[in-house]
Structure formats: C-alpha cells, structure tokens
Amino acid sequence: MRIAVVGTRGVPDMMGGIETHCEELYPRMVKRGYDVIIFRRKNYVHDNLTEYEGCRLIDIATPRVKSLEVVVHTFKAILAAKRLGADVLHVHAIGPALLAPFAKMLGLKVVLTHHGSDYERDKWKWYAKAMLKLGERLGVACSDQIIVISRGIRHFLEKKYGRRDCRLIYNGVPEPSFSECPDYFADLGIEKGKYILGMSRIEEEKNLHHLIAAFSSADLKGYRLVIAGDTYYETEYSRGLREMAKKYQVVMTGFVRGEKLHSLLANACCFVLPSSHEGLPISLLEAMSYQLPVIVSDIPANVEMELPPTSYFPLGDIEALTGKIRSVAETAHHPQKYDLTRYDWEQIASQVDDVYRELADC
C-alpha cells in the first residue's frame, strides 16, 4: 500500500510537533511494508535528501506566506499523490484537511490525524481561524478514518460533529539518550542541574513570556533559564520575547536537536510548559522520558497526561508559576517516575497499521 503524507513541513530534523511525529512514525511504517511518500515544503528544506529511512521525500515549492503555503502545498501534493499512484492520503492537522474533498474527488482514501484545534492558537487572524474551522469541518466530513491524539479531541469531535469512530492513537516518545556536552554548556554559560528548561516554538500560545516573568520573580541564585526553540516566522511577539530574554539574561538556544538537545534534557533542574493551547505536547513527553520534574499549565491536554497534582499551575497565573519554580529548585533533584507505556512509538505504529489495513479491506 502506498501512503502519501501531507501536513508536515518535512523530515528529518525540523522544528514542530507534527514534524517530530512524522519523523518517528513513518520509518516504522516502511518497516511494516508500506511505501511511504512524504511531501515536504521546499522553502523549509535545507538538504538534498530524496529518501529518509526508507521514506521517499518529495519537495514542493510553496509561497512563504502563512495564509497560503499550507493550501498551495496540499493542493500540489494531492495532485502528485494521485499521479504517483498513492492509495491513501494521510493528512496531518486541520489546515491541510481543507482539501480533503479534493483528494476524495480524485479517488484517494483519506486518513486525517487531528492534532488539535489550531484555530485556538493566538497567532491566527480571524480569517485564518475561519479557514481552519472550515478545514476541520471538511476533514471530519470527508475522511475515511480519523485519528485523534488525545481523549479531549475525541470527545470534542464526537460532541461537535457526531463522529464516533475516531481512533485514539497518542503521540509517542523515543527512549531517552543521556548525554553530556560540556563544551556546549560552557558556550551557553550554564551548569549541569542549575537551569530551568523551556522547550517550544516561539509563539504566543506557548506563553514563554510568562515563564521569563516567573523565573525572574523566583530570583534563584546561581540558576539560569534556558529556552530551546525558535520560530519559522519572525513576529512582533517573537521579537519582543527576544528583547525580554536579553533583559533578564535568559539563554536562547534556537532550534536544537541531537546530542545537544539530549544533554539539555538530561541535565535540567526541571521542565516548564506554560502554554495555553496544546494537542498532546511531544516536548512534555520528552521531558518526562528523561524523568525530569515538570511544571505545566492546567489546560486539558496537559491534565490528560495525568501528572502528579503538584506539577500543575493555573493557566496564566504567574505568581503560582513562580512558586512552583522556586519550590522545585529549592528541593533535592530526584528523578521522577512516569508511566509512558501508551506513548511507545512501536505500539503507535502498530495502531496506525491497523487503520491502514482496515482501509485496504474496504
């Protein structure tokens, strides 16, 4: 069976939860006998790869305009998928799902993975939110199979659209790789165990400004705040956050992967995710896999992770976040044990395999 994948900027080593999801999932699907084509957005690609761990990579030129690139890329990818004889179009996220009816019209079977209601993100203007809502509606109506990554999303789709056959398949997390990068730490000016780690894209809904404000108020002597992440589009928010970070001497690493990321996760005092919107955060799963104490906002996606009650703080409550950060830093750094059984990538690949096999039998 030939699977065409749209909705990701690309793989490998690209920033974003969907990008990480696809990088982990599809090589495993190749090992299960599938012919996988991943369509990448050419303007994000910095390599000449045509294959990654058995997956074919096809780069499609798209305008670097937030309101246009997803639709243009998806339209071109669907045409290419049909031309290349794909059996299934696997759409990731509700933006690309806007063109699910077009894929069905061309005779492709469609699987939609709903990663979250993106129109709730602060970065989108009203017209973009309207298009995302339409994409969700069309994707839910036209997809042969729908995968959701959390119970909350499944409940939402059942209640709003009456779609009761959604398959709950969580995001996953690989085994941790404990590393030491002393030269990298020296360059950053941080010490093992003496920094708070935030890790996300620099976007409004991630509330990194709340994290900086809370860390500053905590006044932890000898500690640094490290924010690992970047943005694809410079905005007023990202520029303002960088200025704020400079003022409070926050370490901004930019996008980081591989051994450097592993070393940051392995040696942090704790991990903080203060965001107002998530689907099922892979960055949080990664922190949990390294047995870090975690401090997260009490939004539904985070609550669904069933963390200890002490890990949560009320969304937007900077004073409460300050207290949580101070408390974790002032206590002994004991590894935290989390049950990550349901986030195993091999198990997840088997569940997606079941979805594809059911489509093949239709």
C-alpha positions, -999 to 999 in steps of 0.1 A, spaced: 0 0 0 13 34 -9 8 62 17 12 99 8 18 122 37 9 159 38 7 184 66 43 184 78 69 209 68 92 179 63 116 155 79 142 150 92 153 175 119 126 201 115 110 221 143 75 212 153 53 185 169 39 172 137 73 171 121 87 151 151 56 128 149 61 121 112 99 116 116 93 89 142 62 72 127 68 67 90 102 49 90 84 24 113 56 21 87 81 14 60 94 -15 81 59 -28 82 59 -30 44 43 3 34 55 25 5 56 60 21 59 93 3 64 124 25 57 157 8 80 185 22 77 222 18 107 232 -2 113 266 14 119 249 48 143 222 35 180 227 39 192 194 25 192 175 -8 176 143 6 153 123 -16 149 95 9 149 92 47 149 57 64 130 42 35 105 71 31 106 89 -3 109 126 2 94 150 -25 99 187 -21 72 210 -33 77 248 -38 52 269 -19 49 306 -11 64 315 23 32 332 33 14 318 64 -21 322 49 -12 305 16 15 280 20 -5 251 35 -33 253 9 -9 256 -20 14 228 -7 -15 204 0 -31 211 -35 1 203 -53 8 173 -30 -26 158 -37 -21 161 -75 14 145 -71 0 117 -49 -26 108 -75 0 109 -103 23 86 -82 -4 61 -76 -9 66 -38 -37 46 -22 -41 67 9 -35 104 16 -26 108 53 -34 144 63 -18 158 94 -37 188 110 -69 206 101 -53 232 79 -44 208 51 -78 190 57 -94 219 39 -86 200 7 -98 165 18 -129 168 -6 -105 173 -35 -85 142 -26 -117 122 -23 -128 135 -57 -96 122 -72 -103 87 -57 -78 88 -28 -87 73 5 -81 99 33 -69 95 68 -69 126 90 -48 129 121 -64 157 142 -35 172 162 -56 199 179 -79 228 171 -54 251 156 -78 280 153 -75 284 191 -39 295 186 -33 331 194 -12 337 163 -40 334 137 -61 363 124 -99 359 123 -100 350 86 -73 323 92 -93 309 121 -123 307 99 -105 287 73 -91 264 99 -126 258 113 -137 250 77 -108 227 73 -117 208 104 -154 205 93 -144 193 58 -117 170 71 -141 154 96 -168 150 70 -147 136 42 -120 115 58 -124 77 57 -106 73 90 -99 99 117 -70 95 142 -70 118 173 -40 122 196 -60 128 229 -92 119 246 -101 155 247 -100 158 209 -120 126 205 -147 139 229 -148 172 210 -153 156 176 -180 133 189 -199 162 205 -195 188 177 -197 166 146 -211 133 159 -181 114 146 -180 85 169 -155 63 150 -124 83 158 -93 62 167 -74 74 197 -37 70 190 -14 91 211 18 109 202 49 89 212 83 95 227 115 75 219 139 61 245 160 89 261 196 93 252 215 106 282 244 128 270 269 153 283 281 182 262 304 202 285 317 224 257 281 233 246 272 241 282 303 263 285 293 282 254 258 287 268 271 297 302 251 271 321 259 244 346 245 209 350 214 208 372 214 246 376 190 257 349 152 256 342 143 243 307 116 256 285 113 240 250 88 250 223 83 271 193 84 309 200 47 316 195 21 335 216 2 305 229 33 290 244 33 318 270 71 319 272 68 355 284 50 341 315 79 317 320 105 345 318 85 367 342 80 339 367 117 329 366 127 365 371 104 367 401 117 335 416 151 351 420 170 318 421 207 325 428 230 306 405 203 293 382 196 302 345 166 299 324 171 281 291 146 283 263 152 259 235 133 267 203 127 291 175 101 304 151 96 299 114 82 335 111 96 365 130 66 383 145 61 412 169 58 386 197 90 367 189 109 400 186 95 412 219 103 379 236 139 380 225 142 415 239 127 403 271 151 374 272 180 397 267 169 419 296 166 390 320 197 372 307 177 342 295 197 317 274 180 313 240 195 283 222 175 285 190 163 252 174 184 224 187 183 186 181 205 156 186 231 153 213 229 189 224 191 186 230 197 153 248 222 170 271 198 198 279 170 174 288 193 151 307 208 178 330 180 203 336 166 210 371 131 209 357 110 214 326 83 241 323 54 243 297 31 273 305 12 271 272 -25 280 266 -30 255 238 -16 220 230 -28 189 212 -6 164 231 28 180 237 57 160 225 82 183 243 65 174 276 67 137 267 104 141 260 110 158 294 91 130 311 112 104 294 142 120 310 125 117 344 125 155 349 102 172 374 77 191 352 56 222 357 28 227 333 -4 248 329 -36 231 338 -51 231 302 -70 199 292 -42 185 270 -17 187 299 -42 174 325 -49 144 303 -12 134 309 -22 125 345 8 141 361 11 145 399 -12 173 411 19 193 422 30 196 386 1 218 376 -5 255 380 -35 277 369 -31 289 333 -17 325 332 -11 326 370 25 339 370 26 341 408 17 304 411 42 295 384 69 315 403 61 295 434 63 262 416 97 270 400 111 282 433 98 251 451 114 226 426 147 244 426 149 245 464 143 208 468 165 178 460 165 169 423 151 134 425 143 117 392 105 114 386 89 81 375 62 84 348 42 57 331 49 62 294 36 28 282 9 43 260 34 66 243 56 39 228 63 45 191 62 8 182 28 4 197 16 36 180 29 23 146 10 -9 151 -22 10 158 -17 31 126 -10 -2 107 -44 -14 119 -61 18 104 -44 13 71 -53 -24 69 -89 -16 76 -89 9 47 -73 -17 24 -102 -41 32 -129 -15 24 
